[in-house]
């Protein structure tokens, strides 16, 4: 089970969630900028991967980038 205490330190906490739930990298730029120096980028990303969240920007990656990362991880795991 993922400890969600990291949410308290998220750069996006209290912000407009619509910024994060857009399709495509171009539209996601504002969210990706916020993620860039977010202190909880790693747990945020791992949470999204564990929960198989297939929409929006999480952990500094769009859904497409997360799918690509997941494929690379699975390929490495064999
Ligand atoms: S990495 Fe991005 S989406 Fe995740 S908590 Fe930080 S600002 Fe929010």
Boltz pocket constraint, residues with backbone or C-beta under 6 A from the ligand:
constraints:
  - pocket:
      binder: B
      contacts: [[A, 10], [A, 11], [A, 12], [A, 13], [A, 20], [A, 31], [A, 34], [A, 35], [A, 36], [A, 38], [A, 39], [A, 40], [A, 41], [A, 42], [A, 44], [A, 45], [A, 57], [A, 58], [A, 59], [A, 60]]
      max_distance: 6.0
